[in-house]
Amino acid sequence: MYEILAPAGNRECALAAIDSGADAIYLGYAAFSARAGAENFDLTALGEIIAYAHLFGVKIYVAMNTLVKDNELEDFLSALVKVHNLGADAILLQDIFLGKFIHARYPDIVLHLSTQAGVNNVYGARLAKEYGFSRVVLARETSLREIKAVSSVIETEVFVQGALCTCFSGQCYLSSFAGGNSGNRGRCKQPCRKKYFYDTGEQKLCYALSLSDLSVGESLDELAAAGVYSFKIEGRMRRPEYVAAAVRYYKKILAGQNADRELSDLKRTYNRGNYTKGLAFGQDKRLLSPSVQGHIGEKVGVLKVVGGKYYVASSFRPAEGDGFKILRQGVEVGGGSFLSADRQGFYLSSRARLKNGDGVFLTTDTALGKRLLSEHRKKPLEIELSAAENAPLCARCGAVRLCSDFIAESAKNSPLREEELRECFLKTDGLPFDVSVNVCLSGNCFVPKSRLNAFRRDFFAALWQSLTANGNTRYEYSPVSFDFPVPMSAETNKKRAVIGTDFKGIEADIYICKPSDYADDGAYEFDAEAGEKFLYLPAFLSDEDLQSAAKHIGKFDGIYAEGTYGILCARECGKKLFAGTGFNLTNACAVAAVMAEGGYYALSKELNFAEQKPLAGGNAFVLSAGDVKVMDLIYCPFGKKCSACEKRDRYTLTDEEGRKFPVRRYRASGNCRFELFNCAPLNACQDFANALIDISALPVSAAKGVVGHCFERDALKEILPKSTAGHSRGGVL
């Protein structure tokens, strides 16, 4: 049994998904959705679409998967209970610790852990299950091997179609630090879709961070064999035509039928970069999309310049309103619109100067759009009607039976006819019912038409209510309070924890070692002064990597983990936990859960001082100085051309404005992975928490001074003249 899960950014998309045969839909509540740019649903609209979907047995999962700040907790929990009470089949959360609290308080609320939580290994899956989640939406970077292992622990949902994030989900802060719009808060401005260049090769501006759209296609059976239950289509910002085409494509594949036509339809509704199978199957040649950004549609022909006009020989027959994109050697050079057609092809108009051999791609197919949205699903119902003189009218459908509050009179002139009764109840008052009516009529009855119509409306209303009944346990919400320790005095919070690969000359209280290769035994050795030593575990780490690291954990006092899977890892190894900034701790509920594990914790780097201070207990750290990691890239941005690769430890990414972003390369699972850092180092001195300093990409000449003066703002300004205060003052939206 499998599930095709469709996106819906608005009511029209939800209806398109239902009409096309989706088994479930995920959509955003008006507040706390990770797609704030979608229309999303308020309580009224949400209740209506839940009822409509349930009529056809389609489930509704509501995304409330943003990070929640402390001052938003009450509003969030109150809204969540209301959404559940409306009949939502599940609620998606990013904050695993908030989920733990919700499950303890409201055990009948079904929780799914969002891909933003970054589950990609068995440790993460086991923690989600322990905390009360019934399903995890796996990280898009999870390998087929890991998918199978996780699916044996908990129900899994895997993306099979749609946009791919450049960064490992839940760990992207590029939009946040570039313009104050947090992806973790649903307001990503997609700076990854802009132009950059690496300091390798030609150094030409291109879409260096942009990935092609995902399309697993006929490899769906491999995911099914791995135990995946739900096949998820990305696209809450896409049009209804895309939703319809994607659902139909995967329904055909699951049915074992030829889906060539449906794939063509899908490409025409949205296609960025001609699709990749994604990282579950290993990095393929189509993963990167450096030349094209946005929808390129489907190729329908090659352009030829004839008498100064642009002609395309093609079997496709365009219509008024169709749109085209022109590509030359894979690069977009302009657009086109339909002019006229003949038997062999058609003519285009374009403002761009086009050439012979340019590829012509169809991006707007008006006839296709109408076809995809022309079918409307209806619920087949069989109704039994009975009418007799001096008796009430009665109607039955399944378990629903209703009798009129009036008596059918004896006819004086024109008795009620069987066909008249049937025709009346074939009118469904706009409800999506496909009705067949059986009539049992005895005697010469008479019922005024107004009363007959009113009885029909009452019956259909009762039928609708029964068929869309909400079976969720109803909860009454009451405000909650969180027991949280009073922050310790500022004088005691003066520890320095340093993240880095080389600690020569560095004096700190805690050293957090980043191996350059998790399979290399030598990478776990480093020189440091007296102090606690922690092993750095990135947000994405496979079970294979964890096994490599486990052999060396005994050398360390604890584990610094960027992913919540580190909780179970630390427990099982009997080591102290340092919950890193990747835990995205933004509220007291989450902090209290992490504090219960013991050890240290770092607060979210997207909180300002005022938001951090109430959460800063004695073991709290705040990222205060040095590098700010803004992305984890779990793929090769150079296209895996290993034989020609320089295999440097450090690279630089430059944007259109000339800003330079340091890049660090390391290895895990035998593959290169990369960390992207902010273009400006951090100077966010504070006096209420211990300082976390990242020197991963800092010049060696500056690292010692930054660590030594991490509590001195003016001194840091001299060491880091082009630094930023990050979100320490303003915070993020």
TIPAKE-891604 format. One record per residue (C-alpha): residue in three letters; x, y, z. Coordinates in steps of 0.2 Angstrom, whole numbers, plus 5000, padded with zeros to 4 digits. Layout:
N
ALAXYZ/...
This chain:
733
MET500050005000/TYR500750174995/GLU500250354995/ILE500350484982/LEU500550644992/ALA500150814983/PRO500550994987/ALA499251124988/GLY499651314990/ASN497851364988/ARG496151294986/GLU496251274967/CYS497851164969/ALA496951054982/LEU495551024971/ALA496650984956/ALA497550854968/ILE495950774973/ASP495250774955/SER496850694949/GLY496750554961/ALA497950604975/ASP497850494991/ALA498450635002/ILE498750825002/TYR499950935012/LEU499551115014/GLY500051265025/TYR499051345039/ALA499051535037/ALA500251545051/PHE501851445055/SER502051375037/ALA503751345029/ARG503051415013/ALA502451585019/GLY502451645001/ALA501051524996/GLU499251574999/ASN498951445013/PHE497351415022/ASP496451505036/LEU495351405048/THR493751425038/ALA494651375021/LEU495551235030/GLY493951165037/GLU493151165020/ILE494551085011/ILE494750945025/ALA492850905023/TYR492950905004/ALA494550795004/HIS493850675017/LEU492250645006/PHE493450554994/GLY494550475007/VAL495950595004/LYS496950645019/ILE497550815024/TYR499250855032/VAL499451025038/ALA501151105038/MET501551205053/ASN503451175051/THR504251345055/LEU505451375070/VAL504351445084/LYS505051585095/ASP504751595113/ASN503451735112/GLU502551635099/LEU502351475108/GLU500551505115/ASP499951565098/PHE500751415090/LEU500051285102/SER498251365102/ALA498251365083/LEU498851185082/VAL497451125093/LYS496251215082/VAL496951135066/HIS496850965074/ASN495050995080/LEU494551035062/GLY494950855056/ALA496750875050/ASP497450695048/ALA499250745053/ILE500250905057/LEU502050925051/LEU503251005063/GLN505051055061/ASP505451065080/ILE505650885086/PHE505650945104/LEU504051045102/GLY503350885095/LYS503850785110/PHE502950915121/ILE501350915110/HIS501350725110/ALA501450715129/ARG500050845131/TYR498950795116/PRO499350605112/ASP497950585099/ILE498650725088/VAL499650635073/LEU501350715071/HIS502450705055/LEU504250765057/SER504650885043/THR506150865031/GLN506651035039/ALA507150925054/GLY508450835044/VAL508150655048/ASN509350555037/ASN509950405048/VAL509250275060/TYR509750375075/GLY508650525070/ALA507250405065/ARG507250325082/LEU507250485091/ALA505750545081/LYS504850385086/GLU505350405104/TYR504650585104/GLY502950525097/PHE503050555079/SER502250425068/ARG503150475052/VAL504750565046/VAL504950655030/LEU506650605025/ALA508050735020/ARG508150735001/GLU510050685002/THR509650525011/SER510350375001/LEU509350224996/ARG510250115008/GLU509850235023/ILE508050255017/LYS507850065019/ALA508650065036/VAL507550215042/SER505950135034/SER506149985046/VAL506050095061/ILE504650215057/GLU503450265042/THR504350365029/GLU503950495017/VAL505150535003/PHE505150674990/VAL504950604972/GLN504650764962/GLY504950954962/ALA506251084967/LEU507851034977/CYS508551144990/THR510451174988/CYS510751165006/PHE510351015018/SER508651065024/GLY508451155041/GLN510251205040/CYS510151345027/TYR510451525033/LEU511051605017/SER509351695015/SER509351735033/PHE511051815034/ALA510951895016/GLY509351985019/GLY508551945036/ASN507251825028/SER507451655037/GLY507051495027/ASN506751405044/ARG505351535046/GLY504651505029/ARG505251665021/CYS506751605010/LYS507151724996/GLN508151594987/PRO509851674985/CYS510451504979/ARG509551534963/LYS510651684959/LYS512251694950/TYR513951654958/PHE515651584953/TYR516951474961/ASP518851514961/THR519151364949/GLY519251354931/GLU518451484920/GLN517651584935/LYS516151634924/LEU514551694933/CYS513251554932/TYR511851474943/ALA513251394953/LEU512151344968/SER510551304958/LEU509951124956/SER508851044943/ASP507150984948/LEU506950814955/SER505950674946/VAL506150504952/GLY505050434939/GLU505150244935/SER506350224949/LEU504950234961/ASP504950044963/GLU506650054971/LEU505950174984/ALA504450064986/ALA505649914988/ALA506550015002/GLY504950025012/VAL504450205008/TYR502550225011/SER502250405005/PHE502850474988/LYS502950664990/ILE502750794977/GLU503550964980/GLY502751124975/ARG501651224986/MET502151374976/ARG501651294959/ARG500051304949/PRO498551184949/GLU499051114932/TYR500751064939/VAL499950974953/ALA498750884942/ALA500050834930/ALA501250764944/VAL499950664952/ARG499350584936/TYR501150544931/TYR501450454947/LYS499750364948/LYS500150294931/ILE501850234936/LEU501150154952/ALA499850064941/GLY501249994930/GLN500650084915/ASN501550184901/ALA501750364907/ASP502650444893/ARG501150564889/GLU501050614908/LEU502850644908/SER502750764893/ASP501250854902/LEU502350864918/LYS503750944909/ARG502651074901/THR501951124917/TYR503551144926/ASN505351084923/ARG506951154929/GLY508451084921/ASN507750924913/TYR507650834930/THR508750734941/LYS508450574950/GLY509150654965/LEU510450604978/ALA509550444985/PHE510250364969/GLY511950454969/GLN512350614961/ASP511950614942/LYS512550724928/ARG510850824929/LEU510950864947/LEU511751034944/SER510851174934/PRO512151304931/SER511551374914/VAL509651384917/GLN508651454931/GLY506751424931/HIS505451334920/ILE506151274903/GLY504651164899/GLU504851034885/LYS505751044869/VAL504651044854/GLY505851084840/VAL507351174833/LEU507251354826/LYS507651404808/VAL507751584802/VAL506651594786/GLY506551754777/GLY506951854793/LYS505551754802/TYR505751624815/TYR505051454810/VAL504951294820/ALA504751124811/SER503651024824/SER502250914826/PHE501551024840/ARG500151134836/PRO500151294846/ALA498751404851/GLU498451584856/GLY499251614873/ASP500551474872/GLY502351524878/PHE504051474873/LYS505851484880/ILE507351484868/LEU508951394873/ARG510651404864/GLN511851274869/GLY510851244885/VAL510851434890/GLU509251534889/VAL509351674876/GLY507551734876/GLY505651694875/GLY504451684861/SER502551684857/PHE501551604844/LEU501151694828/SER500451574815/ALA500551384810/ASP500651284794/ARG500551094792/GLN502351064796/GLY502651184810/PHE502351364817/TYR503051534817/LEU503651634833/SER503951814837/SER505351854849/ARG506152014855/ALA507851914856/ARG508951894841/LEU508751714838/LYS509851594827/ASN509751434817/GLY509851284828/ASP509151364844/GLY508151244854/VAL506251294856/PHE505451244872/LEU503651254876/THR503351324893/THR501451374893/ASP500251254884/THR498551324886/ALA497651174879/LEU498551064891/GLY498051174906/LYS496251164901/ARG496350974899/LEU497250944915/LEU495951044925/SER494350984915/GLU493950824925/HIS493050844942/ARG492950704954/LYS491250654961/LYS490650534974/PRO489550394968/LEU488050374979/GLU486450264978/ILE484950344985/GLU483350254990/LEU481750354990/SER480050304996/ALA478350404995/ALA476650354999/GLU474950435003/ASN474750505021/ALA476550455025/PRO478150555026/LEU479450555012/CYS480950455016/ALA482750445009/ARG484150335013/CYS485950315008/GLY486950195017/ALA486750235036/VAL486050405033/ARG484150405033/LEU482950555034/CYS481050565034/SER480150725030/ASP479250825044/PHE477650835032/ILE476450705026/ALA476250675007/GLU474450715003/SER473250624991/ALA473350704974/LYS471750794968/ASN472450824950/SER474250784946/PRO474950644957/LEU476850644960/ARG477750534947/GLU479150424950/GLU480250514936/GLU479850684945/LEU480550614961/ARG482050544953/GLU482450704943/CYS482250804959/PHE483550704968/LEU484750704954/LYS485050884957/THR486450884970/ASP486451074974/GLY488251094969/LEU488950954980/PRO490150834971/PHE488950684971/ASP488650564956/VAL486950504961/SER485850354956/VAL484050354963/ASN482950204966/VAL481150264969/CYS479750164978/LEU478050254975/SER476450194980/GLY474750274978/ASN474250444971/CYS475350564981/PHE475550754980/VAL476950854987/PRO477251034983/LYS478851064973/SER479451184986/ARG479351055000/LEU480150924989/ASN481651034985/ALA481851085004/PHE481750905009/ARG483150854996/ARG484250995002/ASP484050935020/PHE484450765015/PHE485950805005/ALA486550915020/ALA486350775032/LEU487250655019/TRP488750785017/GLN488950795036/SER488950605038/LEU490150575024/THR491350715030/ALA491250685048/ASN492750735059/GLY493350585069/ASN494750675078/THR494750685097/ARG494350855102/TYR495450945113/GLU495151105124/TYR496751215124/SER497351295140/PRO498851405141/VAL500451315147/SER501951375157/PHE503651305155/ASP504751275170/PHE506451345165/PRO507951375176/VAL508451555180/PRO509951605169/MET511551605179/SER512451765182/ALA513451845168/GLU515051825177/THR514951635177/ASN514651625158/LYS516351655151/LYS516851495144/ARG517551485126/ALA517051335114/VAL518051335098/ILE517551245082/GLY518951215070/THR520151095061/ASP521751165068/PHE521951235086/LYS523851275085/GLY524051425097/ILE522251425102/GLU521751425121/ALA519951375125/ASP518851285137/ILE518151175124/TYR518951115108/ILE517751055095/CYS518650955082/LYS518050945064/PRO518850795055/SER519350825037/ASP518850645033/TYR517750545044/ALA518450375037/ASP520250435041/ASP520950385058/GLY522250525058/ALA520850655056/TYR520350625074/GLU522050675081/PHE522350865085/ASP523450965097/ALA522551075109/GLU522851155126/ALA522051085142/GLY520151085140/GLU518750975136/LYS518750895118/PHE517250865108/LEU517050775091/TYR516050875078/LEU514650785070/PRO513850875055/ALA511950885052/PHE512050755039/LEU512950595043/SER512650425037/ASP512650265048/GLU514250215039/ASP515050385044/LEU514450365062/GLN515250195063/SER516850265057/ALA516750405070/ALA516250285084/LYS517950205084/HIS518650365090/ILE517350445101/GLY518250365116/LYS519650495113/PHE518450635116/ASP517450705131/GLY515850725121/ILE515050745105/TYR514550915097/ALA513150875085/GLU512250985072/GLY510850865070/THR509650805083/TYR510250625080/GLY511650665091/ILE510550645106/LEU510450455104/CYS512250445098/ALA512850535114/ARG511750425125/GLU512350265118/CYS514150315118/GLY514050375136/LYS514750545131/LYS514250725135/LEU513150805122/PHE513450975115/ALA511851025105/GLY512551135091/THR511751285082/GLY511051155070/PHE509751105083/ASN508951275080/LEU508451305098/THR507251445098/ASN506051425112/ALA506051365131/CYS505151205126/ALA506551145115/VAL507951215127/ALA507151125142/ALA507050955132/VAL508950975127/MET509451025145/ALA508650865151/GLU509950765141/GLY511350855151/GLY512950935143/TYR512951105133/TYR511851185121/ALA512051325108/LEU510551435104/SER509951475087/LYS511051595077/GLU509451675070/LEU508851745087/ASN509351915093/PHE510051955110/ALA508351995118/GLU507751825112/GLN509251725117/LYS509451795135/PRO507951715143/LEU508551545136/ALA510351555142/GLY510551445156/GLY512351415163/ASN512751285150/ALA512151395136/PHE513251455122/VAL512951585109/LEU513851595092/SER514851755095/ALA516251775084/GLY517151695069/ASP516351605054/VAL514551585051/LYS514151425042/VAL512651465031/MET512451305020/ASP512951115021/LEU513151045003/ILE512950855003/TYR513450844984/CYS514950904973/PRO514651074967/PHE515951044953/GLY514950904945/LYS515950754952/LYS517350774939/CYS518550694951/SER520050664939/ALA520150854935/CYS519750914953/GLU521051014963/LYS520350934979/ARG520751084989/ASP520251105007/ARG519651285004/TYR518751364990/THR517951534987/LEU516151574980/THR515951744973/ASP514251824970/GLU513751964957/GLU514152094970/GLY515852034972/ARG515551964990/LYS516651814994/PHE515951665003/PRO517251545010/VAL516951355006/ARG517751215016/ARG517851035009/TYR517850875019/ARG517450695016/ALA516150575023/SER515550405016/GLY516950415003/ASN516250574995/CYS516650754996/ARG515450875005/PHE515551065008/GLU515251195020/LEU514751375014/PHE515151515026/ASN514451695026/CYS515451825017/ALA515751925033/PRO516351845049/LEU515351875065/ASN515651995079/ALA514151975091/CYS514951995108/GLN513751965123/ASP513851945141/PHE512451835146/ALA513051665139/ASN514651565135/ALA515451605118/LEU515451485104/ILE516851535091/ASP516951455074/ILE518751465066/SER518351335052/ALA518751455038/LEU519651605047/PRO521351645042/VAL522551565054/SER523251745058/ALA521551805064/ALA520951645073/LYS522051665089/GLY521551845091/VAL519651815088/VAL519651675101/GLY520651775114/HIS519551935112/CYS517851855109/PHE517051955123/GLU517752115117/ARG516752195103/ASP517952345100/ALA519452225100/LEU518652115087/LYS518252255076/GLU520052285074/ILE520452105071/LEU518852085059/PRO518652255051/LYS517352185039/SER516252085051/THR514452085054/ALA513452075070/GLY512251945062/HIS510551935070/SER511151985087/ARG510252155087/GLY508852145074/GLY508451955073/VAL507451885058/LEU505651885052/
